[in-house]
Amino acid sequence: MVTDSNKPFTKEMAEEFIRKHGKKAKLPIRRKKKVYTPGLTLGIIGTVFAFILPIVTFACSIPGLVTSVKAKNRRYDANAGIALNIVAISLAGINSVIGTILVVRKYLKNKD
């Protein structure tokens, strides 16, 4: 018997299972969630490039976030990928805004 429950299998649960099914029955095995590595990999790449080339971050982290959320709905462990992609997109956005402000300031300064 396999259980998908997130609750730990306690001693009381084991005793109840043995009472119901007898001593010869096998106890349930708890499945581990598989880690979704493509979203995690894209998040790492996006985080590395967030300060260097924000366009690479947007190209990696937006698809990484979308695929990680879809994988989470399919019962994969994608929390790290989701978090990394959100952080990467945020850092790249901040970097892009700061870069745009600096370029506009320089342009306006040279215009005078």
Secondary structure, 3 states (H helix, E strand, C coil): CEECCCCCCCHHHHHHHHHHHCCCCCCCEECCCCECHHHHHHHHHHHHHCCCCHHHHHHHHHHHHHHHHHHHHCCCECHHHHHHHHHHHHHHHHHHHHHHHHHHHHHHHHHC
